[in-house]
Amino acid sequence: MARPSTPALPAAPLGAASAAMPGALPGSAQALAQGYAQLMRKRLCLLLAMAVGLLLSVAADLSVGSTDLGWATLATAVFLPSQVPLETALIVQDLRLPYALMAVLVGVALSLAGAEMQTILNNPLASPFTLGVSSAAALGAALALVLGLGIPGLPEEAMVPVNTFVFAFASVLLLQATARARPGSRQILVLFGIALVFSCNALVALLQYVASPDALQQLVFWSMGSLARANGTKLQLLALVIACVLPFSLRAAWQLNVLRLGEERTLSFGIDLNRLRLASLLRVSLLAATAVAFTGTIGFVGLVGPHIARMLVGEDHRIFLPASALMGGLIMSLASIASKTLVPGTLLPVGIVTALVGVPLFVWLIFRSGARA
């Protein structure tokens, strides 16, 4: 006798599971969306706070000097210089304003370059100077100051900044050639940069040994990093470089986010890793070389600025890159204020101030990185 077959159960409608567990998946997705939106609002508020802090710091920087000027007088001298005495207009427009704005632009350039460098090398202690950009720039300045070597036909006052830019950019071309010869190797880039640092420093020391007292004094002052040589032309050039580079950095933010997941994951997304790395190196070189050419060696801003921004807003490069730029500008603006006030009546080179602040933070980052490893 045949065994009766068990009748098939009717298929449950698609919404039955949702009815049995009302709002399970949609509720989870909605909670995630709300949490993400709240996180983004918090990060945007932090960006706004950084921008406000930077504006306040610039205002404070303008107010610091040997001549006491009230806030109303400062504001009038900045926006309506024809309505204040000529002496006041000259103090603000020719001395204080270029100094304060150059501090911000240099901080933005170096910190933005450091943020990209730490990502593409996956090294928390990386900065533009890790790859020898500042050392190569110092060699170019030393050749101009000590031996008078530079591009023929240039005026004497332009020889040092042009030399520093050319040598800094040439160092990046060497790095790009190294990256092409050994694709996919971050360690090779770092090691080559360290070798470049020691080589350039040795040549600079040799030039210092044979330099005249006057040339030696100029070279030492340049190597300390100073904002005193700021003027309208330099401000416009550095601002133009930042304005040209920043959109490309933000456009690469998604790819840089993927790179933080690892090189294999990056390749699986169809991203050309070598092209991404070379483009980032080019952006870093333009930012760092231009800043160093105008102000001399200013260290630690490109290292510390991105780390502080990362602790505040996280790793999402859409927010992290603007935050790094703002934090670098804020750090340099505060360093500019400190350079005027630490020793009354003396304008310290700002590179000394950033080094004094940066060394303890650098040591802390080393131990922090070692503990994680």
HELIX and SHEET records of a PDB file:
HELIX    1   1 LEU A   14  ALA A   20  1                                   7    
HELIX    2   2 ALA A   24  SER A   63  1                                  40    
HELIX    3   3 TRP A   71  PHE A   79  1                                   9    
HELIX    4   4 PRO A   81  GLN A   83  5                                   3    
HELIX    5   5 LEU A   86  LEU A   90  1                                   5    
HELIX    6   6 ILE A   91  ARG A   96  3                                   6    
HELIX    7   7 LEU A   97  ILE A  120  1                                  24    
HELIX    8   8 PRO A  128  LEU A  131  5                                   4    
HELIX    9   9 VAL A  133  ALA A  142  1                                  10    
HELIX   10  10 LEU A  143  LEU A  147  3                                   5    
HELIX   11  11 GLU A  156  ALA A  181  1                                  26    
HELIX   12  12 ARG A  186  VAL A  210  1                                  25    
HELIX   13  13 PRO A  213  MET A  224  1                                  12    
HELIX   14  14 GLY A  232  ARG A  251  1                                  20    
HELIX   15  15 ALA A  253  LEU A  259  1                                   7    
HELIX   16  16 GLU A  263  SER A  268  1                                   6    
HELIX   17  17 LEU A  273  THR A  295  1                                  23    
HELIX   18  18 VAL A  301  VAL A  313  1                                  13    
HELIX   19  19 HIS A  317  THR A  341  1                                  25    
HELIX   20  20 VAL A  350  ARG A  372  1                                  23    
END                                                                             
